[in-house]
Amino acid sequence: MTALLELRGVAKAFRGIKAVRDASFTVEAGSITGVIGPNGSGKSTTIDCLSGFQRPDAGTIRLAGEDITGLAPAAIARRGLIRTFQAVRVYDTYDLLDNLLVVEAPFRGLSWFDALARTRAFRKRRAAAEARARVLIESVGLTRMINMPASVLSYGQKKLLAFAAAMMASPKIIVLDEPVAGVNPSRVNEIAEILRNANRARVTFLIVEHNVEFINGLCDKVVVLDQGVKLTEGTPEQVHRDARVLDAYLGLAPGESRAAVMAT
């Protein structure tokens, strides 16, 4: 498969603390790629850098062959990389349909006059956006609540709404930050199936998640970060068999006995 997203030597430090030292990996078009690692491994900082919420100190990030290193989040989103956040973000006072229409607005390419005068071009674009929003809301199983304010949704349902909103602009890739954190087990399975269905429609995903079982059951490739560098990558089966991954999660130093740590 063709590399859609490429990170090469990405580094980021905060007041001398190196959160990411040399993050390098690729996400292939049409894949579901997972990123895992112990706490402090640099996962969140890495996706903040590739989505524009942090400016990397070094390295390059390319999306579909274009260098997007250091661009603002809005500029990166316009180029086709959309992300969600661990702390779910929805407009509680808007109904579900308007939550998606508001998200789609910056991508319409129409002037303020079109919106103010409700020109024919605006009405046509809005009708198309509304039709797409209805399809996406149905795809995440929330159609019966489409005209309700988002405030009535459970936490897991808000995660689903945020995912539908991310899909509105038909992005090249969606980066999901902890999509099942704080979600009940039955909802976890539902989210996994929704992501599989979207991927069958050729949506590419990069998923950062602490739930290793969720990642192993969903992803084509898993990237393991540790102390800001790529420790290893491969299929879930390959990563699961890699002794270095277990050592990283146990916090072992070089030469330290795994058996001794597990016995304590």
One Martini backbone bead per residue (centre of mass of N, CA, C, O) as a GRO file, in nm:
protein
  264
    1MET     BB    1   0.101   0.032   0.012
    2THR     BB    2   0.050   0.367   0.037
    3ALA     BB    3   0.181   0.639   0.174
    4LEU     BB    4   0.009   0.897   0.352
    5LEU     BB    5   0.171   0.900   0.628
    6GLU     BB    6   0.478   1.079   0.738
    7LEU     BB    7   0.734   1.016   0.980
    8ARG     BB    8   1.052   1.203   1.044
    9GLY     BB    9   1.219   1.268   1.323
   10VAL     BB   10   1.031   1.348   1.550
   11ALA     BB   11   1.048   1.638   1.777
   12LYS     BB   12   0.976   1.712   2.140
   13ALA     BB   13   1.009   1.977   2.379
   14PHE     BB   14   0.974   2.058   2.744
   15ARG     BB   15   1.187   2.218   2.916
   16GLY     BB   16   1.397   1.970   2.825
   17ILE     BB   17   1.175   1.764   2.781
   18LYS     BB   18   1.159   1.462   2.596
   19ALA     BB   19   0.875   1.349   2.452
   20VAL     BB   20   1.008   1.353   2.159
   21ARG     BB   21   1.285   1.218   1.961
   22ASP     BB   22   1.216   0.974   1.712
   23ALA     BB   23   0.956   0.981   1.517
   24SER     BB   24   0.897   0.690   1.295
   25PHE     BB   25   0.633   0.660   1.051
   26THR     BB   26   0.362   0.492   0.878
   27VAL     BB   27   0.056   0.543   0.680
   28GLU     BB   28  -0.154   0.361   0.502
   29ALA     BB   29  -0.365   0.352   0.265
   30GLY     BB   30  -0.657   0.198   0.402
   31SER     BB   31  -0.579   0.185   0.697
   32ILE     BB   32  -0.525   0.054   1.036
   33THR     BB   33  -0.347   0.239   1.277
   34GLY     BB   34  -0.165   0.180   1.569
   35VAL     BB   35  -0.092   0.345   1.892
   36ILE     BB   36   0.136   0.248   2.141
   37GLY     BB   37   0.210   0.280   2.500
   38PRO     BB   38   0.332   0.390   2.761
   39ASN     BB   39   0.345   0.610   2.982
   40GLY     BB   40   0.535   0.864   2.829
   41SER     BB   41   0.594   0.780   2.510
   42GLY     BB   42   0.448   1.017   2.304
   43LYS     BB   43   0.166   0.998   2.171
   44SER     BB   44   0.024   1.275   2.208
   45THR     BB   45   0.252   1.452   2.092
   46THR     BB   46   0.259   1.329   1.813
   47ILE     BB   47  -0.040   1.407   1.730
   48ASP     BB   48  -0.004   1.706   1.783
   49CYS     BB   49   0.209   1.747   1.558
   50LEU     BB   50   0.048   1.623   1.306
   51SER     BB   51  -0.212   1.833   1.373
   52GLY     BB   52  -0.081   2.129   1.491
   53PHE     BB   53  -0.079   2.162   1.824
   54GLN     BB   54   0.226   2.114   1.765
   55ARG     BB   55   0.559   2.214   1.720
   56PRO     BB   56   0.816   2.081   1.594
   57ASP     BB   57   1.169   2.074   1.638
   58ALA     BB   58   1.178   1.815   1.448
   59GLY     BB   59   1.132   1.709   1.143
   60THR     BB   60   0.885   1.531   0.936
   61ILE     BB   61   0.557   1.587   0.772
   62ARG     BB   62   0.353   1.383   0.554
   63LEU     BB   63   0.075   1.441   0.320
   64ALA     BB   64   0.045   1.308   0.032
   65GLY     BB   65   0.356   1.437  -0.008
   66GLU     BB   66   0.307   1.678   0.186
   67ASP     BB   67   0.435   1.932   0.368
   68ILE     BB   68   0.306   1.987   0.723
   69THR     BB   69   0.512   2.111   0.893
   70GLY     BB   70   0.384   2.348   1.125
   71LEU     BB   71   0.104   2.368   1.073
   72ALA     BB   72  -0.199   2.452   1.120
   73PRO     BB   73  -0.481   2.288   1.195
   74ALA     BB   74  -0.660   2.406   0.966
   75ALA     BB   75  -0.461   2.346   0.734
   76ILE     BB   76  -0.453   2.040   0.778
   77ALA     BB   77  -0.756   1.988   0.748
   78ARG     BB   78  -0.772   2.093   0.449
   79ARG     BB   79  -0.569   1.848   0.361
   80GLY     BB   80  -0.710   1.579   0.532
   81LEU     BB   81  -0.665   1.609   0.857
   82ILE     BB   82  -0.845   1.454   1.116
   83ARG     BB   83  -0.941   1.499   1.464
   84THR     BB   84  -0.967   1.373   1.780
   85PHE     BB   85  -1.055   1.361   2.134
   86GLN     BB   86  -1.050   1.246   2.444
   87ALA     BB   87  -1.202   1.503   2.502
   88VAL     BB   88  -1.501   1.538   2.420
   89ARG     BB   89  -1.635   1.735   2.129
   90VAL     BB   90  -1.939   1.916   2.163
   91TYR     BB   91  -2.259   2.068   2.096
   92ASP     BB   92  -2.491   2.064   2.337
   93THR     BB   93  -2.717   2.282   2.216
   94TYR     BB   94  -2.708   2.111   1.971
   95ASP     BB   95  -2.802   1.923   1.744
   96LEU     BB   96  -2.683   1.667   1.560
   97LEU     BB   97  -2.703   1.797   1.285
   98ASP     BB   98  -2.564   2.072   1.361
   99ASN     BB   99  -2.295   1.954   1.447
  100LEU     BB  100  -2.219   1.876   1.148
  101LEU     BB  101  -2.270   2.146   0.998
  102VAL     BB  102  -2.063   2.315   1.150
  103VAL     BB  103  -1.813   2.147   1.071
  104GLU     BB  104  -1.855   2.184   0.753
  105ALA     BB  105  -1.844   2.493   0.690
  106PRO     BB  106  -1.526   2.549   0.629
  107PHE     BB  107  -1.558   2.353   0.347
  108ARG     BB  108  -1.743   2.510   0.133
  109GLY     BB  109  -1.631   2.788  -0.013
  110LEU     BB  110  -1.801   3.025   0.090
  111SER     BB  111  -1.937   3.316   0.144
  112TRP     BB  112  -2.091   3.530   0.357
  113PHE     BB  113  -2.307   3.615   0.152
  114ASP     BB  114  -2.427   3.339   0.094
  115ALA     BB  115  -2.528   3.296   0.386
  116LEU     BB  116  -2.694   3.558   0.424
  117ALA     BB  117  -2.865   3.523   0.136
  118ARG     BB  118  -2.915   3.237   0.052
  119THR     BB  119  -2.812   3.118  -0.191
  120ARG     BB  120  -2.814   2.880  -0.420
  121ALA     BB  121  -2.536   2.768  -0.345
  122PHE     BB  122  -2.596   2.738  -0.045
  123ARG     BB  123  -2.846   2.552  -0.062
  124LYS     BB  124  -2.705   2.323  -0.212
  125ARG     BB  125  -2.477   2.270  -0.005
  126ARG     BB  126  -2.659   2.220   0.242
  127ALA     BB  127  -2.818   1.979   0.131
  128ALA     BB  128  -2.571   1.798   0.099
  129ALA     BB  129  -2.478   1.813   0.394
  130GLU     BB  130  -2.736   1.700   0.523
  131ALA     BB  131  -2.733   1.428   0.383
  132ARG     BB  132  -2.460   1.339   0.496
  133ALA     BB  133  -2.528   1.367   0.797
  134ARG     BB  134  -2.750   1.152   0.803
  135VAL     BB  135  -2.573   0.915   0.720
  136LEU     BB  136  -2.368   0.936   0.957
  137ILE     BB  137  -2.568   0.911   1.190
  138GLU     BB  138  -2.662   0.632   1.103
  139SER     BB  139  -2.375   0.489   1.112
  140VAL     BB  140  -2.383   0.547   1.452
  141GLY     BB  141  -2.686   0.504   1.568
  142LEU     BB  142  -2.850   0.826   1.592
  143THR     BB  143  -3.124   0.891   1.445
  144ARG     BB  144  -3.340   0.909   1.686
  145MET     BB  145  -3.152   1.184   1.786
  146ILE     BB  146  -3.112   1.414   1.564
  147ASN     BB  147  -3.313   1.648   1.719
  148MET     BB  148  -3.130   1.644   1.959
  149PRO     BB  149  -2.946   1.737   2.201
  150ALA     BB  150  -2.623   1.650   2.290
  151SER     BB  151  -2.674   1.647   2.607
  152VAL     BB  152  -2.835   1.356   2.602
  153LEU     BB  153  -2.585   1.211   2.571
  154SER     BB  154  -2.368   0.994   2.613
  155TYR     BB  155  -2.041   0.949   2.615
  156GLY     BB  156  -2.036   0.737   2.387
  157GLN     BB  157  -2.221   0.898   2.191
  158LYS     BB  158  -2.028   1.140   2.164
  159LYS     BB  159  -1.809   0.981   2.024
  160LEU     BB  160  -1.981   0.918   1.774
  161LEU     BB  161  -2.035   1.211   1.693
  162ALA     BB  162  -1.738   1.294   1.657
  163PHE     BB  163  -1.686   1.095   1.430
  164ALA     BB  164  -1.897   1.200   1.231
  165ALA     BB  165  -1.773   1.484   1.216
  166ALA     BB  166  -1.497   1.390   1.097
  167MET     BB  167  -1.642   1.282   0.822
  168MET     BB  168  -1.767   1.535   0.672
  169ALA     BB  169  -1.491   1.616   0.492
  170SER     BB  170  -1.359   1.375   0.364
  171PRO     BB  171  -1.097   1.261   0.465
  172LYS     BB  172  -0.793   1.103   0.435
  173ILE     BB  173  -0.758   1.121   0.761
  174ILE     BB  174  -0.810   0.976   1.089
  175VAL     BB  175  -0.750   1.088   1.421
  176LEU     BB  176  -0.761   0.890   1.718
  177ASP     BB  177  -0.817   0.981   2.061
  178GLU     BB  178  -0.922   0.765   2.261
  179PRO     BB  179  -1.216   0.627   2.161
  180VAL     BB  180  -1.260   0.417   2.440
  181ALA     BB  181  -1.239   0.601   2.667
  182GLY     BB  182  -1.486   0.549   2.909
  183VAL     BB  183  -1.617   0.300   2.773
  184ASN     BB  184  -1.825   0.063   2.745
  185PRO     BB  185  -1.794  -0.254   2.624
  186SER     BB  186  -2.032  -0.247   2.418
  187ARG     BB  187  -1.933   0.019   2.281
  188VAL     BB  188  -1.662  -0.080   2.184
  189ASN     BB  189  -1.773  -0.279   1.973
  190GLU     BB  190  -1.930  -0.068   1.812
  191ILE     BB  191  -1.690   0.110   1.731
  192ALA     BB  192  -1.530  -0.106   1.582
  193GLU     BB  193  -1.747  -0.157   1.360
  194ILE     BB  194  -1.760   0.131   1.251
  195LEU     BB  195  -1.462   0.141   1.162
  196ARG     BB  196  -1.472  -0.094   0.967
  197ASN     BB  197  -1.684   0.023   0.776
  198ALA     BB  198  -1.522   0.276   0.701
  199ASN     BB  199  -1.272   0.121   0.592
  200ARG     BB  200  -1.425  -0.023   0.359
  201ALA     BB  201  -1.460   0.288   0.243
  202ARG     BB  202  -1.149   0.402   0.261
  203VAL     BB  203  -1.078   0.478   0.548
  204THR     BB  204  -0.825   0.630   0.728
  205PHE     BB  205  -0.639   0.525   1.029
  206LEU     BB  206  -0.529   0.676   1.344
  207ILE     BB  207  -0.470   0.508   1.662
  208VAL     BB  208  -0.490   0.612   1.996
  209GLU     BB  209  -0.443   0.358   2.257
  210HIS     BB  210  -0.471   0.171   2.564
  211ASN     BB  211  -0.645  -0.051   2.431
  212VAL     BB  212  -0.501  -0.331   2.317
  213GLU     BB  213  -0.735  -0.514   2.236
  214PHE     BB  214  -0.864  -0.317   2.040
  215ILE     BB  215  -0.619  -0.289   1.851
  216ASN     BB  216  -0.573  -0.594   1.782
  217GLY     BB  217  -0.879  -0.626   1.657
  218LEU     BB  218  -0.839  -0.377   1.422
  219CYS     BB  219  -0.546  -0.368   1.320
  220ASP     BB  220  -0.292  -0.393   1.080
  221LYS     BB  221  -0.108  -0.190   1.246
  222VAL     BB  222   0.157  -0.152   1.498
  223VAL     BB  223   0.279   0.112   1.703
  224VAL     BB  224   0.561   0.143   1.924
  225LEU     BB  225   0.613   0.351   2.196
  226ASP     BB  226   0.928   0.472   2.363
  227GLN     BB  227   1.055   0.748   2.473
  228GLY     BB  228   0.989   0.887   2.173
  229VAL     BB  229   1.017   0.610   2.020
  230LYS     BB  230   1.040   0.355   1.803
  231LEU     BB  231   1.036   0.026   1.891
  232THR     BB  232   0.796  -0.094   1.705
  233GLU     BB  233   0.650  -0.290   1.425
  234GLY     BB  234   0.331  -0.442   1.318
  235THR     BB  235   0.151  -0.676   1.372
  236PRO     BB  236  -0.021  -0.773   1.638
  237GLU     BB  237   0.131  -1.044   1.659
  238GLN     BB  238   0.421  -0.936   1.647
  239VAL     BB  239   0.403  -0.741   1.888
  240HIS     BB  240   0.310  -0.950   2.105
  241ARG     BB  241   0.599  -1.117   2.067
  242ASP     BB  242   0.757  -0.873   2.168
  243ALA     BB  243   0.965  -0.831   2.435
  244ARG     BB  244   1.000  -0.516   2.434
  245VAL     BB  245   0.707  -0.445   2.499
  246LEU     BB  246   0.686  -0.564   2.780
  247ASP     BB  247   0.925  -0.409   2.896
  248ALA     BB  248   0.802  -0.127   2.858
  249TYR     BB  249   0.545  -0.178   3.039
  250LEU     BB  250   0.734  -0.256   3.295
  251GLY     BB  251   0.998  -0.067   3.303
  252LEU     BB  252   1.263  -0.174   3.192
  253ALA     BB  253   1.587  -0.201   3.212
  254PRO     BB  254   1.874  -0.271   3.099
  255GLY     BB  255   1.920  -0.605   3.229
  256GLU     BB  256   1.656  -0.651   3.348
  257SER     BB  257   1.439  -0.864   3.512
  258ARG     BB  258   1.131  -0.974   3.435
  259ALA     BB  259   1.074  -1.191   3.650
  260ALA     BB  260   1.139  -1.012   3.894
  261VAL     BB  261   0.921  -0.797   3.846
  262MET     BB  262   0.669  -0.993   3.834
  263ALA     BB  263   0.726  -1.099   4.141
  264THR     BB  264   0.665  -0.812   4.298
   0.00000   0.00000   0.00000
